[in-house]
Amino acid sequence: MDRLLHSAVDQLREIPTFRVRVDEVADRAGIPRQEARAIFPEDAALNESLAGFAMVQMADAMTQALIAAPGGDNRAALIGLSEAYVNWARRNRALYGAISSRLLQPSGADSIVRRYDASFAPLVRRYLSEDKPGSTTRRAALARAAMFGLTDLILERRETIWLLPHQDLDAEISATIAELVDLLLTGRPAGG
């Protein structure tokens, strides 16, 4: 299974289709197709495993960023979480494609990627000080939508349309994330 997954990752890095086929991955890994099909009977099963593999790596990067943030500093935690998300996607473009395709499935679809993604919601709400009954706003959804959109802009190389012109793209991404976090932390809904 590990050889097949690593072969699938290599294939995605070379040909970023965001989907792989069992037979092609088996051939690439030097594993007989029949053996590969015993592990992954359908292409969908391989793609789900690949997305789960990628999501675990992304979640690890995000968790490390949270651990590195100073304790009790919600702003630093949200910035670290957001930067880890965007930067992991930039370094792992093809694997991020496998994740984002799962996140865009119809809402009834169940996948490990969606469960991992949902597991960060209570954490984000806590950092937004929305972890008490009656304190919930739409800020967590806005944060998630912004990170998803910002990441897509950057990966599609459209950031120059939306971000401020800056010599250092990394610095501009960090500044944009910090400003978004500040808006989320200080903003209150109308009438609230």
C-alpha positions in Angstrom: 0.0 0.0 0.0 2.8 2.4 0.9 4.5 1.8 -2.5 1.3 2.4 -4.3 0.5 5.6 -2.4 4.1 7.0 -2.9 3.8 6.1 -6.6 0.5 8.0 -6.7 2.1 11.0 -5.0 5.0 11.0 -7.5 2.5 10.7 -10.4 0.5 13.7 -9.1 3.7 15.8 -8.7 4.6 15.1 -12.3 1.1 15.2 -13.8 -1.1 17.2 -11.5 -4.5 15.8 -12.5 -5.6 15.5 -8.9 -6.9 12.0 -9.7 -4.9 8.8 -10.3 -5.7 5.4 -11.7 -4.9 2.1 -10.0 -3.4 0.5 -13.1 -1.2 3.4 -13.9 0.1 3.7 -10.3 0.7 -0.1 -10.1 2.7 0.0 -13.4 4.7 3.0 -12.1 5.4 1.2 -8.8 6.3 -2.1 -10.5 3.5 -3.9 -8.8 1.3 -6.3 -10.7 -2.1 -4.7 -11.5 -4.0 -7.6 -10.0 -2.1 -7.2 -6.6 -2.8 -3.4 -6.7 -6.5 -4.1 -7.4 -6.6 -6.4 -4.4 -5.6 -3.4 -2.2 -7.5 -0.7 -4.2 -10.3 -2.4 -6.2 -11.4 0.9 -7.7 -9.7 4.1 -8.7 -12.0 5.9 -6.2 -10.6 3.9 -3.3 -7.0 4.8 -4.3 -8.0 8.5 -4.7 -9.7 8.5 -1.3 -6.6 7.0 0.4 -4.4 9.4 -1.4 -6.5 12.4 -0.2 -6.4 11.0 3.3 -2.6 10.6 3.1 -2.4 14.2 2.0 -4.8 15.5 4.6 -2.9 13.9 7.5 0.3 15.6 6.3 -1.5 19.0 6.0 -3.1 18.5 9.4 0.3 17.7 10.9 1.8 21.0 9.4 -1.2 22.9 10.9 -0.8 21.2 14.3 2.9 22.0 14.4 2.0 25.7 13.7 -0.5 25.7 16.6 2.1 24.2 18.9 4.6 26.8 17.9 2.2 29.7 18.6 2.5 31.3 22.1 0.0 29.9 24.5 -3.1 32.0 25.0 -2.4 34.1 21.9 -5.4 33.5 19.7 -4.2 35.9 17.0 -0.9 34.1 16.7 -2.6 30.7 16.7 -5.0 31.7 13.9 -2.2 33.3 11.8 0.0 30.2 12.3 -2.9 27.9 11.4 -3.7 29.9 8.3 -0.1 30.3 7.1 0.6 26.6 7.6 -2.5 25.8 5.4 -1.5 28.1 2.6 2.2 27.3 2.7 1.6 23.5 2.8 -0.6 23.8 -0.2 2.0 25.9 -2.1 4.7 23.2 -1.4 2.3 20.3 -2.2 0.2 21.6 -5.0 -0.9 18.3 -6.4 -1.7 16.8 -3.0 -3.6 19.9 -2.1 -5.6 19.3 -5.3 -6.5 15.9 -4.0 -7.7 17.4 -0.8 -9.6 20.4 -2.3 -11.5 18.1 -4.7 -12.8 16.2 -1.7 -13.8 19.4 0.1 -15.8 20.5 -2.9 -17.9 17.2 -3.1 -21.6 17.5 -2.4 -22.4 18.1 1.3 -23.7 14.5 1.8 -20.4 13.0 0.7 -18.4 11.5 3.6 -14.6 11.4 3.4 -11.7 11.5 5.8 -10.7 14.8 4.3 -14.0 16.4 5.2 -13.8 14.9 8.7 -10.3 16.3 9.2 -11.4 19.7 7.9 -14.4 19.7 10.3 -12.2 18.8 13.2 -10.5 22.2 12.9 -13.8 24.1 13.2 -14.1 23.9 17.0 -10.5 24.9 17.3 -11.0 28.0 15.1 -14.2 28.9 17.0 -12.3 28.7 20.2 -9.6 31.0 18.9 -12.3 33.4 17.7 -13.7 33.3 21.3 -16.9 31.6 20.0 -16.7 28.4 22.1 -19.5 29.4 24.5 -23.2 28.8 23.8 -24.8 31.8 22.1 -21.4 33.3 21.0 -21.2 31.8 17.6 -21.1 34.0 14.5 -20.3 33.4 10.9 -16.6 34.4 11.4 -15.4 30.7 11.4 -17.1 30.2 8.0 -15.7 33.4 6.7 -12.2 32.4 7.8 -12.5 29.0 6.1 -13.8 30.5 2.9 -11.1 33.1 2.9 -8.3 30.5 3.4 -9.8 28.3 0.7 -10.1 31.2 -1.7 -6.7 32.7 -0.9 -5.0 29.4 -1.5 -6.8 28.9 -4.8 -5.8 32.4 -5.9 -2.2 31.7 -5.1 -2.1 28.2 -6.7 -3.8 29.4 -9.8 -1.2 32.2 -9.9 -3.9 34.9 -9.8 -2.7 36.5 -6.6 -1.4 39.6 -8.4 -4.9 40.5 -9.3 -6.1 40.6 -5.7 -3.1 41.0 -3.4 -1.2 44.3 -3.1 1.8 44.6 -5.4 4.8 43.6 -3.4 8.3 42.5 -4.2 8.0 39.6 -1.8 5.1 37.3 -2.3 5.6 35.5 0.9 5.5 38.7 2.9 2.4 39.8 1.1 0.6 36.5 1.8 1.6 36.8 5.5 0.4 40.4 5.7 -2.9 39.4 4.0 -3.4 36.6 6.4 -2.6 38.8 9.4 -5.0 41.4 8.3 -7.8 38.9 7.7 -7.2 37.5 11.2 -7.3 41.0 12.7 -10.6 41.7 10.9 -12.1 38.4 12.1 -11.0 39.0 15.7 -12.3 42.6 15.9 -15.3 42.4 13.6 -18.8 42.0 14.9 -21.8 41.2 12.9 -24.3 43.9 12.1 -26.9 44.2 14.9 -24.8 41.9 17.1 
